[in-house]
Amino acid sequence: MNWKVSLITIASVILYAYALVCFGLAGPNIQSIALVAGGYILKYGLLSFGFFMAAFLPYRINKALEQRKQKKYEIESEQKIIAAAQKAKATNDKIYNEYIKNEDAI
């Protein structure tokens, strides 16, 4: 099994169990503790997520721009090579046609 699928499965099971506890399945005492703990986890989790995104996004955006620049360079290089090949082929065709005309004239 893929590790991403395993991680998503484990996280969904934990969230489902937490939702059941928050609805009072395990009793009112545990429900109140779960709601308070959930508030702290949500608050500090979102704070940590915000700091992570503030540090990660500029790096990821820069990396994507560099990849885009490299891909654009590769595409332009291929287009130049194709244009040069077409020009050389056209020149060769003209030379060949002139050669055929000269042979017919003789």
PDB file as gemmi writes it, atoms N, CA and C in Angstrom:
CRYST1    1.000    1.000    1.000  90.00  90.00  90.00 P 1                      
ATOM      1  N   MET A   1       0.847  -1.178   0.000  1.00  0.00           N  
ATOM      2  CA  MET A   1       0.000   0.000   0.000  1.00  0.00           C  
ATOM      3  C   MET A   1       0.892   1.241   0.000  1.00  0.00           C  
ATOM      4  N   ASN A   2       0.491   2.211  -0.719  1.00  0.00           N  
ATOM      5  CA  ASN A   2       1.238   3.459  -0.814  1.00  0.00           C  
ATOM      6  C   ASN A   2       1.237   4.172   0.535  1.00  0.00           C  
ATOM      7  N   TRP A   3       2.359   4.799   0.898  1.00  0.00           N  
ATOM      8  CA  TRP A   3       2.452   5.449   2.214  1.00  0.00           C  
ATOM      9  C   TRP A   3       1.527   6.646   2.322  1.00  0.00           C  
ATOM     10  N   LYS A   4       1.255   7.331   1.209  1.00  0.00           N  
ATOM     11  CA  LYS A   4       0.333   8.463   1.258  1.00  0.00           C  
ATOM     12  C   LYS A   4      -1.088   7.988   1.563  1.00  0.00           C  
ATOM     13  N   VAL A   5      -1.472   6.890   0.938  1.00  0.00           N  
ATOM     14  CA  VAL A   5      -2.804   6.337   1.182  1.00  0.00           C  
ATOM     15  C   VAL A   5      -2.911   5.880   2.633  1.00  0.00           C  
ATOM     16  N   SER A   6      -1.856   5.274   3.147  1.00  0.00           N  
ATOM     17  CA  SER A   6      -1.856   4.829   4.544  1.00  0.00           C  
ATOM     18  C   SER A   6      -1.978   6.020   5.488  1.00  0.00           C  
ATOM     19  N   LEU A   7      -1.240   7.078   5.217  1.00  0.00           N  
ATOM     20  CA  LEU A   7      -1.288   8.267   6.061  1.00  0.00           C  
ATOM     21  C   LEU A   7      -2.666   8.916   6.031  1.00  0.00           C  
ATOM     22  N   ILE A   8      -3.264   9.000   4.861  1.00  0.00           N  
ATOM     23  CA  ILE A   8      -4.609   9.579   4.739  1.00  0.00           C  
ATOM     24  C   ILE A   8      -5.630   8.717   5.468  1.00  0.00           C  
ATOM     25  N   THR A   9      -5.496   7.411   5.365  1.00  0.00           N  
ATOM     26  CA  THR A   9      -6.419   6.496   6.047  1.00  0.00           C  
ATOM     27  C   THR A   9      -6.317   6.650   7.556  1.00  0.00           C  
ATOM     28  N   ILE A  10      -5.105   6.694   8.074  1.00  0.00           N  
ATOM     29  CA  ILE A  10      -4.906   6.843   9.519  1.00  0.00           C  
ATOM     30  C   ILE A  10      -5.467   8.182   9.997  1.00  0.00           C  
ATOM     31  N   ALA A  11      -5.191   9.251   9.267  1.00  0.00           N  
ATOM     32  CA  ALA A  11      -5.693  10.572   9.653  1.00  0.00           C  
ATOM     33  C   ALA A  11      -7.216  10.616   9.625  1.00  0.00           C  
ATOM     34  N   SER A  12      -7.831   9.995   8.624  1.00  0.00           N  
ATOM     35  CA  SER A  12      -9.295  10.015   8.557  1.00  0.00           C  
ATOM     36  C   SER A  12      -9.917   9.201   9.693  1.00  0.00           C  
ATOM     37  N   VAL A  13      -9.303   8.087  10.070  1.00  0.00           N  
ATOM     38  CA  VAL A  13      -9.813   7.285  11.192  1.00  0.00           C  
ATOM     39  C   VAL A  13      -9.710   8.076  12.496  1.00  0.00           C  
ATOM     40  N   ILE A  14      -8.582   8.768  12.693  1.00  0.00           N  
ATOM     41  CA  ILE A  14      -8.410   9.562  13.916  1.00  0.00           C  
ATOM     42  C   ILE A  14      -9.424  10.707  13.953  1.00  0.00           C  
ATOM     43  N   LEU A  15      -9.621  11.391  12.843  1.00  0.00           N  
ATOM     44  CA  LEU A  15     -10.599  12.484  12.803  1.00  0.00           C  
ATOM     45  C   LEU A  15     -12.023  11.982  13.030  1.00  0.00           C  
ATOM     46  N   TYR A  16     -12.344  10.826  12.476  1.00  0.00           N  
ATOM     47  CA  TYR A  16     -13.674  10.246  12.684  1.00  0.00           C  
ATOM     48  C   TYR A  16     -13.888   9.901  14.163  1.00  0.00           C  
ATOM     49  N   ALA A  17     -12.875   9.280  14.771  1.00  0.00           N  
ATOM     50  CA  ALA A  17     -12.980   8.935  16.195  1.00  0.00           C  
ATOM     51  C   ALA A  17     -13.102  10.205  17.039  1.00  0.00           C  
ATOM     52  N   TYR A  18     -12.364  11.248  16.698  1.00  0.00           N  
ATOM     53  CA  TYR A  18     -12.449  12.513  17.431  1.00  0.00           C  
ATOM     54  C   TYR A  18     -13.830  13.138  17.282  1.00  0.00           C  
ATOM     55  N   ALA A  19     -14.390  13.073  16.072  1.00  0.00           N  
ATOM     56  CA  ALA A  19     -15.734  13.618  15.859  1.00  0.00           C  
ATOM     57  C   ALA A  19     -16.756  12.868  16.703  1.00  0.00           C  
ATOM     58  N   LEU A  20     -16.621  11.563  16.790  1.00  0.00           N  
ATOM     59  CA  LEU A  20     -17.545  10.778  17.625  1.00  0.00           C  
ATOM     60  C   LEU A  20     -17.410  11.152  19.101  1.00  0.00           C  
ATOM     61  N   VAL A  21     -16.179  11.361  19.557  1.00  0.00           N  
ATOM     62  CA  VAL A  21     -15.971  11.757  20.951  1.00  0.00           C  
ATOM     63  C   VAL A  21     -16.559  13.140  21.187  1.00  0.00           C  
ATOM     64  N   CYS A  22     -16.411  14.048  20.238  1.00  0.00           N  
ATOM     65  CA  CYS A  22     -16.964  15.403  20.388  1.00  0.00           C  
ATOM     66  C   CYS A  22     -18.493  15.388  20.431  1.00  0.00           C  
ATOM     67  N   PHE A  23     -19.120  14.409  19.790  1.00  0.00           N  
ATOM     68  CA  PHE A  23     -20.580  14.304  19.839  1.00  0.00           C  
ATOM     69  C   PHE A  23     -21.067  13.591  21.099  1.00  0.00           C  
ATOM     70  N   GLY A  24     -20.162  13.145  21.957  1.00  0.00           N  
ATOM     71  CA  GLY A  24     -20.548  12.583  23.240  1.00  0.00           C  
ATOM     72  C   GLY A  24     -20.647  11.079  23.270  1.00  0.00           C  
ATOM     73  N   LEU A  25     -20.061  10.394  22.333  1.00  0.00           N  
ATOM     74  CA  LEU A  25     -20.136   8.939  22.299  1.00  0.00           C  
ATOM     75  C   LEU A  25     -19.434   8.310  23.507  1.00  0.00           C  
ATOM     76  N   ALA A  26     -18.361   8.950  24.005  1.00  0.00           N  
ATOM     77  CA  ALA A  26     -17.604   8.390  25.117  1.00  0.00           C  
ATOM     78  C   ALA A  26     -18.026   8.977  26.462  1.00  0.00           C  
ATOM     79  N   GLY A  27     -19.035   9.810  26.462  1.00  0.00           N  
ATOM     80  CA  GLY A  27     -19.511  10.395  27.715  1.00  0.00           C  
ATOM     81  C   GLY A  27     -19.281  11.899  27.759  1.00  0.00           C  
ATOM     82  N   PRO A  28     -20.017  12.568  28.667  1.00  0.00           N  
ATOM     83  CA  PRO A  28     -19.937  14.038  28.711  1.00  0.00           C  
ATOM     84  C   PRO A  28     -18.605  14.577  29.238  1.00  0.00           C  
ATOM     85  N   ASN A  29     -17.963  13.857  30.158  1.00  0.00           N  
ATOM     86  CA  ASN A  29     -16.672  14.331  30.679  1.00  0.00           C  
ATOM     87  C   ASN A  29     -15.597  14.315  29.591  1.00  0.00           C  
ATOM     88  N   ILE A  30     -15.516  13.220  28.886  1.00  0.00           N  
ATOM     89  CA  ILE A  30     -14.523  13.101  27.814  1.00  0.00           C  
ATOM     90  C   ILE A  30     -14.874  14.052  26.670  1.00  0.00           C  
ATOM     91  N   GLN A  31     -16.170  14.276  26.455  1.00  0.00           N  
ATOM     92  CA  GLN A  31     -16.588  15.211  25.416  1.00  0.00           C  
ATOM     93  C   GLN A  31     -16.080  16.623  25.715  1.00  0.00           C  
ATOM     94  N   SER A  32     -16.222  17.086  26.939  1.00  0.00           N  
ATOM     95  CA  SER A  32     -15.765  18.435  27.291  1.00  0.00           C  
ATOM     96  C   SER A  32     -14.242  18.544  27.175  1.00  0.00           C  
ATOM     97  N   ILE A  33     -13.529  17.494  27.585  1.00  0.00           N  
ATOM     98  CA  ILE A  33     -12.064  17.489  27.462  1.00  0.00           C  
ATOM     99  C   ILE A  33     -11.653  17.514  25.987  1.00  0.00           C  
ATOM    100  N   ALA A  34     -12.340  16.743  25.163  1.00  0.00           N  
ATOM    101  CA  ALA A  34     -12.019  16.685  23.735  1.00  0.00           C  
ATOM    102  C   ALA A  34     -12.269  18.024  23.059  1.00  0.00           C  
ATOM    103  N   LEU A  35     -13.344  18.707  23.448  1.00  0.00           N  
ATOM    104  CA  LEU A  35     -13.645  20.011  22.842  1.00  0.00           C  
ATOM    105  C   LEU A  35     -12.592  21.051  23.229  1.00  0.00           C  
ATOM    106  N   VAL A  36     -12.171  21.059  24.484  1.00  0.00           N  
ATOM    107  CA  VAL A  36     -11.144  22.013  24.930  1.00  0.00           C  
ATOM    108  C   VAL A  36      -9.807  21.690  24.252  1.00  0.00           C  
ATOM    109  N   ALA A  37      -9.433  20.416  24.268  1.00  0.00           N  
ATOM    110  CA  ALA A  37      -8.178  20.010  23.621  1.00  0.00           C  
ATOM    111  C   ALA A  37      -8.227  20.307  22.128  1.00  0.00           C  
ATOM    112  N   GLY A  38      -9.371  20.091  21.490  1.00  0.00           N  
ATOM    113  CA  GLY A  38      -9.528  20.387  20.074  1.00  0.00           C  
ATOM    114  C   GLY A  38      -9.340  21.864  19.769  1.00  0.00           C  
ATOM    115  N   GLY A  39      -9.808  22.713  20.665  1.00  0.00           N  
ATOM    116  CA  GLY A  39      -9.609  24.154  20.485  1.00  0.00           C  
ATOM    117  C   GLY A  39      -8.137  24.527  20.506  1.00  0.00           C  
ATOM    118  N   TYR A  40      -7.394  23.981  21.467  1.00  0.00           N  
ATOM    119  CA  TYR A  40      -5.960  24.263  21.537  1.00  0.00           C  
ATOM    120  C   TYR A  40      -5.220  23.701  20.320  1.00  0.00           C  
ATOM    121  N   ILE A  41      -5.543  22.473  19.965  1.00  0.00           N  
ATOM    122  CA  ILE A  41      -4.878  21.845  18.820  1.00  0.00           C  
ATOM    123  C   ILE A  41      -5.171  22.633  17.543  1.00  0.00           C  
ATOM    124  N   LEU A  42      -6.413  23.055  17.374  1.00  0.00           N  
ATOM    125  CA  LEU A  42      -6.773  23.821  16.182  1.00  0.00           C  
ATOM    126  C   LEU A  42      -6.054  25.168  16.159  1.00  0.00           C  
ATOM    127  N   LYS A  43      -6.028  25.842  17.293  1.00  0.00           N  
ATOM    128  CA  LYS A  43      -5.392  27.164  17.358  1.00  0.00           C  
ATOM    129  C   LYS A  43      -3.903  27.074  17.039  1.00  0.00           C  
ATOM    130  N   TYR A  44      -3.193  26.202  17.746  1.00  0.00           N  
ATOM    131  CA  TYR A  44      -1.756  26.108  17.540  1.00  0.00           C  
ATOM    132  C   TYR A  44      -1.410  25.375  16.240  1.00  0.00           C  
ATOM    133  N   GLY A  45      -2.270  24.497  15.821  1.00  0.00           N  
ATOM    134  CA  GLY A  45      -2.053  23.831  14.531  1.00  0.00           C  
ATOM    135  C   GLY A  45      -2.150  24.819  13.374  1.00  0.00           C  
ATOM    136  N   LEU A  46      -3.155  25.693  13.423  1.00  0.00           N  
ATOM    137  CA  LEU A  46      -3.278  26.702  12.371  1.00  0.00           C  
ATOM    138  C   LEU A  46      -2.127  27.698  12.416  1.00  0.00           C  
ATOM    139  N   LEU A  47      -1.677  28.046  13.618  1.00  0.00           N  
ATOM    140  CA  LEU A  47      -0.528  28.935  13.751  1.00  0.00           C  
ATOM    141  C   LEU A  47       0.716  28.296  13.144  1.00  0.00           C  
ATOM    142  N   SER A  48       0.959  27.036  13.454  1.00  0.00           N  
ATOM    143  CA  SER A  48       2.112  26.318  12.888  1.00  0.00           C  
ATOM    144  C   SER A  48       1.983  26.188  11.379  1.00  0.00           C  
ATOM    145  N   PHE A  49       0.787  25.888  10.894  1.00  0.00           N  
ATOM    146  CA  PHE A  49       0.555  25.769   9.459  1.00  0.00           C  
ATOM    147  C   PHE A  49       0.831  27.099   8.752  1.00  0.00           C  
ATOM    148  N   GLY A  50       0.424  28.193   9.357  1.00  0.00           N  
ATOM    149  CA  GLY A  50       0.678  29.514   8.776  1.00  0.00           C  
ATOM    150  C   GLY A  50       2.164  29.810   8.675  1.00  0.00           C  
ATOM    151  N   PHE A  51       2.919  29.516   9.726  1.00  0.00           N  
ATOM    152  CA  PHE A  51       4.366  29.727   9.673  1.00  0.00           C  
ATOM    153  C   PHE A  51       5.016  28.825   8.626  1.00  0.00           C  
ATOM    154  N   PHE A  52       4.560  27.591   8.555  1.00  0.00           N  
ATOM    155  CA  PHE A  52       5.095  26.664   7.554  1.00  0.00           C  
ATOM    156  C   PHE A  52       4.833  27.176   6.144  1.00  0.00           C  
ATOM    157  N   MET A  53       3.623  27.637   5.897  1.00  0.00           N  
ATOM    158  CA  MET A  53       3.285  28.139   4.561  1.00  0.00           C  
ATOM    159  C   MET A  53       4.061  29.419   4.247  1.00  0.00           C  
ATOM    160  N   ALA A  54       4.268  30.269   5.243  1.00  0.00           N  
ATOM    161  CA  ALA A  54       5.031  31.502   5.019  1.00  0.00           C  
ATOM    162  C   ALA A  54       6.483  31.186   4.666  1.00  0.00           C  
ATOM    163  N   ALA A  55       7.012  30.104   5.199  1.00  0.00           N  
ATOM    164  CA  ALA A  55       8.389  29.723   4.892  1.00  0.00           C  
ATOM    165  C   ALA A  55       8.474  28.880   3.624  1.00  0.00           C  
ATOM    166  N   PHE A  56       7.476  28.069   3.344  1.00  0.00           N  
ATOM    167  CA  PHE A  56       7.532  27.115   2.237  1.00  0.00           C  
ATOM    168  C   PHE A  56       7.121  27.726   0.905  1.00  0.00           C  
ATOM    169  N   LEU A  57       6.108  28.575   0.881  1.00  0.00           N  
ATOM    170  CA  LEU A  57       5.592  29.096  -0.384  1.00  0.00           C  
ATOM    171  C   LEU A  57       6.617  29.874  -1.203  1.00  0.00           C  
ATOM    172  N   PRO A  58       7.400  30.790  -0.625  1.00  0.00           N  
ATOM    173  CA  PRO A  58       8.380  31.483  -1.460  1.00  0.00           C  
ATOM    174  C   PRO A  58       9.397  30.533  -2.106  1.00  0.00           C  
ATOM    175  N   TYR A  59       9.826  29.522  -1.361  1.00  0.00           N  
ATOM    176  CA  TYR A  59      10.747  28.526  -1.919  1.00  0.00           C  
ATOM    177  C   TYR A  59      10.104  27.779  -3.073  1.00  0.00           C  
ATOM    178  N   ARG A  60       8.868  27.347  -2.875  1.00  0.00           N  
ATOM    179  CA  ARG A  60       8.176  26.574  -3.911  1.00  0.00           C  
ATOM    180  C   ARG A  60       7.887  27.425  -5.143  1.00  0.00           C  
ATOM    181  N   ILE A  61       7.507  28.673  -4.941  1.00  0.00           N  
ATOM    182  CA  ILE A  61       7.242  29.560  -6.073  1.00  0.00           C  
ATOM    183  C   ILE A  61       8.521  29.801  -6.862  1.00  0.00           C  
ATOM    184  N   ASN A  62       9.630  30.033  -6.166  1.00  0.00           N  
ATOM    185  CA  ASN A  62      10.909  30.244  -6.850  1.00  0.00           C  
ATOM    186  C   ASN A  62      11.320  29.010  -7.636  1.00  0.00           C  
ATOM    187  N   LYS A  63      11.141  27.839  -7.060  1.00  0.00           N  
ATOM    188  CA  LYS A  63      11.492  26.594  -7.741  1.00  0.00           C  
ATOM    189  C   LYS A  63      10.624  26.406  -8.990  1.00  0.00           C  
ATOM    190  N   ALA A  64       9.334  26.707  -8.890  1.00  0.00           N  
ATOM    191  CA  ALA A  64       8.443  26.573 -10.043  1.00  0.00           C  
ATOM    192  C   ALA A  64       8.816  27.561 -11.137  1.00  0.00           C  
ATOM    193  N   LEU A  65       9.203  28.773 -10.767  1.00  0.00           N  
ATOM    194  CA  LEU A  65       9.622  29.755 -11.776  1.00  0.00           C  
ATOM    195  C   LEU A  65      10.900  29.317 -12.482  1.00  0.00           C  
ATOM    196  N   GLU A  66      11.827  28.727 -11.742  1.00  0.00           N  
ATOM    197  CA  GLU A  66      13.057  28.221 -12.365  1.00  0.00           C  
ATOM    198  C   GLU A  66      12.755  27.064 -13.314  1.00  0.00           C  
ATOM    199  N   GLN A  67      11.859  26.162 -12.915  1.00  0.00           N  
ATOM    200  CA  GLN A  67      11.474  25.055 -13.788  1.00  0.00           C  
ATOM    201  C   GLN A  67      10.794  25.575 -15.044  1.00  0.00           C  
ATOM    202  N   ARG A  68       9.948  26.593 -14.888  1.00  0.00           N  
ATOM    203  CA  ARG A  68       9.268  27.181 -16.035  1.00  0.00           C  
ATOM    204  C   ARG A  68      10.274  27.820 -16.987  1.00  0.00           C  
ATOM    205  N   LYS A  69      11.250  28.522 -16.434  1.00  0.00           N  
ATOM    206  CA  LYS A  69      12.278  29.165 -17.249  1.00  0.00           C  
ATOM    207  C   LYS A  69      13.082  28.124 -18.018  1.00  0.00           C  
ATOM    208  N   GLN A  70      13.437  27.021 -17.355  1.00  0.00           N  
ATOM    209  CA  GLN A  70      14.188  25.949 -18.003  1.00  0.00           C  
ATOM    210  C   GLN A  70      13.367  25.302 -19.109  1.00  0.00           C  
ATOM    211  N   LYS A  71      12.103  25.040 -18.851  1.00  0.00           N  
ATOM    212  CA  LYS A  71      11.229  24.417 -19.848  1.00  0.00           C  
ATOM    213  C   LYS A  71      11.055  25.338 -21.055  1.00  0.00           C  
ATOM    214  N   LYS A  72      10.894  26.635 -20.792  1.00  0.00           N  
ATOM    215  CA  LYS A  72      10.750  27.608 -21.874  1.00  0.00           C  
ATOM    216  C   LYS A  72      12.011  27.640 -22.733  1.00  0.00           C  
ATOM    217  N   TYR A  73      13.178  27.588 -22.094  1.00  0.00           N  
ATOM    218  CA  TYR A  73      14.444  27.566 -22.821  1.00  0.00           C  
ATOM    219  C   TYR A  73      14.544  26.324 -23.701  1.00  0.00           C  
ATOM    220  N   GLU A  74      14.148  25.172 -23.165  1.00  0.00           N  
ATOM    221  CA  GLU A  74      14.182  23.930 -23.942  1.00  0.00           C  
ATOM    222  C   GLU A  74      13.254  24.007 -25.150  1.00  0.00           C  
ATOM    223  N   ILE A  75      12.060  24.552 -24.961  1.00  0.00           N  
ATOM    224  CA  ILE A  75      11.096  24.660 -26.066  1.00  0.00           C  
ATOM    225  C   ILE A  75      11.634  25.598 -27.142  1.00  0.00           C  
ATOM    226  N   GLU A  76      12.190  26.747 -26.728  1.00  0.00           N  
ATOM    227  CA  GLU A  76      12.745  27.686 -27.699  1.00  0.00           C  
ATOM    228  C   GLU A  76      13.926  27.070 -28.442  1.00  0.00           C  
ATOM    229  N   SER A  77      14.760  26.305 -27.746  1.00  0.00           N  
ATOM    230  CA  SER A  77      15.889  25.644 -28.400  1.00  0.00           C  
ATOM    231  C   SER A  77      15.406  24.641 -29.441  1.00  0.00           C  
ATOM    232  N   GLU A  78      14.401  23.862 -29.102  1.00  0.00           N  
ATOM    233  CA  GLU A  78      13.852  22.892 -30.050  1.00  0.00           C  
ATOM    234  C   GLU A  78      13.253  23.591 -31.263  1.00  0.00           C  
ATOM    235  N   GLN A  79      12.577  24.713 -31.031  1.00  0.00           N  
ATOM    236  CA  GLN A  79      11.993  25.452 -32.146  1.00  0.00           C  
ATOM    237  C   GLN A  79      13.081  25.992 -33.062  1.00  0.00           C  
ATOM    238  N   LYS A  80      14.188  26.482 -32.515  1.00  0.00           N  
ATOM    239  CA  LYS A  80      15.285  26.979 -33.332  1.00  0.00           C  
ATOM    240  C   LYS A  80      15.919  25.853 -34.141  1.00  0.00           C  
ATOM    241  N   ILE A  81      16.072  24.692 -33.525  1.00  0.00           N  
ATOM    242  CA  ILE A  81      16.649  23.546 -34.228  1.00  0.00           C  
ATOM    243  C   ILE A  81      15.744  23.123 -35.378  1.00  0.00           C  
ATOM    244  N   ILE A  82      14.441  23.079 -35.134  1.00  0.00           N  
ATOM    245  CA  ILE A  82      13.492  22.704 -36.174  1.00  0.00           C  
ATOM    246  C   ILE A  82      13.498  23.715 -37.310  1.00  0.00           C  
ATOM    247  N   ALA A  83      13.546  25.010 -36.963  1.00  0.00           N  
ATOM    248  CA  ALA A  83      13.576  26.051 -37.992  1.00  0.00           C  
ATOM    249  C   ALA A  83      14.845  25.946 -38.830  1.00  0.00           C  
ATOM    250  N   ALA A  84      15.984  25.680 -38.195  1.00  0.00           N  
ATOM    251  CA  ALA A  84      17.236  25.536 -38.936  1.00  0.00           C  
ATOM    252  C   ALA A  84      17.198  24.311 -39.848  1.00  0.00           C  
ATOM    253  N   ALA A  85      16.611  23.228 -39.366  1.00  0.00           N  
ATOM    254  CA  ALA A  85      16.499  22.019 -40.186  1.00  0.00           C  
ATOM    255  C   ALA A  85      15.584  22.257 -41.385  1.00  0.00           C  
ATOM    256  N   GLN A  86      14.493  22.967 -41.167  1.00  0.00           N  
ATOM    257  CA  GLN A  86      13.581  23.269 -42.274  1.00  0.00           C  
ATOM    258  C   GLN A  86      14.251  24.181 -43.300  1.00  0.00           C  
ATOM    259  N   LYS A  87      15.026  25.146 -42.835  1.00  0.00           N  
ATOM    260  CA  LYS A  87      15.732  26.050 -43.738  1.00  0.00           C  
ATOM    261  C   LYS A  87      16.769  25.280 -44.551  1.00  0.00           C  
ATOM    262  N   ALA A  88      17.492  24.382 -43.901  1.00  0.00           N  
ATOM    263  CA  ALA A  88      18.490  23.574 -44.604  1.00  0.00           C  
ATOM    264  C   ALA A  88      17.817  22.656 -45.625  1.00  0.00           C  
ATOM    265  N   LYS A  89      16.679  22.108 -45.281  1.00  0.00           N  
ATOM    266  CA  LYS A  89      15.951  21.239 -46.199  1.00  0.00           C  
ATOM    267  C   LYS A  89      15.454  22.031 -47.403  1.00  0.00           C  
ATOM    268  N   ALA A  90      14.951  23.249 -47.151  1.00  0.00           N  
ATOM    269  CA  ALA A  90      14.485  24.086 -48.249  1.00  0.00           C  
ATOM    270  C   ALA A  90      15.641  24.454 -49.177  1.00  0.00           C  
ATOM    271  N   THR A  91      16.799  24.754 -48.611  1.00  0.00           N  
ATOM    272  CA  THR A  91      17.973  25.078 -49.420  1.00  0.00           C  
ATOM    273  C   THR A  91      18.401  23.872 -50.248  1.00  0.00           C  
ATOM    274  N   ASN A  92      18.426  22.708 -49.630  1.00  0.00           N  
ATOM    275  CA  ASN A  92      18.783  21.488 -50.357  1.00  0.00           C  
ATOM    276  C   ASN A  92      17.785  21.183 -51.472  1.00  0.00           C  
ATOM    277  N   ASP A  93      16.516  21.413 -51.217  1.00  0.00           N  
ATOM    278  CA  ASP A  93      15.503  21.198 -52.252  1.00  0.00           C  
ATOM    279  C   ASP A  93      15.705  22.147 -53.418  1.00  0.00           C  
ATOM    280  N   LYS A  94      16.026  23.408 -53.147  1.00  0.00           N  
ATOM    281  CA  LYS A  94      16.283  24.373 -54.225  1.00  0.00           C  
ATOM    282  C   LYS A  94      17.499  23.964 -55.047  1.00  0.00           C  
ATOM    283  N   ILE A  95      18.550  23.551 -54.365  1.00  0.00           N  
ATOM    284  CA  ILE A  95      19.759  23.102 -55.066  1.00  0.00           C  
ATOM    285  C   ILE A  95      19.447  21.895 -55.924  1.00  0.00           C  
ATOM    286  N   TYR A  96      18.694  20.961 -55.377  1.00  0.00           N  
ATOM    287  CA  TYR A  96      18.340  19.750 -56.123  1.00  0.00           C  
ATOM    288  C   TYR A  96      17.497  20.086 -57.344  1.00  0.00           C  
ATOM    289  N   ASN A  97      16.511  20.999 -57.166  1.00  0.00           N  
ATOM    290  CA  ASN A  97      15.661  21.393 -58.297  1.00  0.00           C  
ATOM    291  C   ASN A  97      16.474  22.085 -59.386  1.00  0.00           C  
ATOM    292  N   GLU A  98      17.411  22.953 -58.993  1.00  0.00           N  
ATOM    293  CA  GLU A  98      18.271  23.615 -59.986  1.00  0.00           C  
ATOM    294  C   GLU A  98      19.148  22.597 -60.690  1.00  0.00           C  
ATOM    295  N   TYR A  99      19.637  21.634 -59.973  1.00  0.00           N  
ATOM    296  CA  TYR A  99      20.466  20.584 -60.572  1.00  0.00           C  
ATOM    297  C   TYR A  99      19.653  19.798 -61.604  1.00  0.00           C  
ATOM    298  N   ILE A 100      18.419  19.462 -61.250  1.00  0.00           N  
ATOM    299  CA  ILE A 100      17.543  18.735 -62.182  1.00  0.00           C  
ATOM    300  C   ILE A 100      17.272  19.574 -63.424  1.00  0.00           C  
ATOM    301  N   LYS A 101      17.022  20.859 -63.272  1.00  0.00           N  
ATOM    302  CA  LYS A 101      16.775  21.745 -64.410  1.00  0.00           C  
ATOM    303  C   LYS A 101      17.995  21.818 -65.319  1.00  0.00           C  
ATOM    304  N   ASN A 102      19.186  21.919 -64.721  1.00  0.00           N  
ATOM    305  CA  ASN A 102      20.430  21.992 -65.514  1.00  0.00           C  
ATOM    306  C   ASN A 102      20.674  20.680 -66.238  1.00  0.00           C  
ATOM    307  N   GLU A 103      20.377  19.561 -65.623  1.00  0.00           N  
ATOM    308  CA  GLU A 103      20.551  18.257 -66.264  1.00  0.00           C  
ATOM    309  C   GLU A 103      19.590  18.120 -67.448  1.00  0.00           C  
ATOM    310  N   ASP A 104      18.359  18.604 -67.278  1.00  0.00           N  
ATOM    311  CA  ASP A 104      17.385  18.532 -68.365  1.00  0.00           C  
ATOM    312  C   ASP A 104      17.768  19.450 -69.514  1.00  0.00           C  
ATOM    313  N   ALA A 105      18.398  20.573 -69.204  1.00  0.00           N  
ATOM    314  CA  ALA A 105      18.793  21.532 -70.224  1.00  0.00           C  
ATOM    315  C   ALA A 105      19.932  20.997 -71.074  1.00  0.00           C  
ATOM    316  N   ILE A 106      20.753  20.170 -70.499  1.00  0.00           N  
ATOM    317  CA  ILE A 106      21.904  19.637 -71.237  1.00  0.00           C  
ATOM    318  C   ILE A 106      21.405  18.555 -72.130  1.00  0.00           C  
TER     319      ILE A 106                                                      
END                                                                             
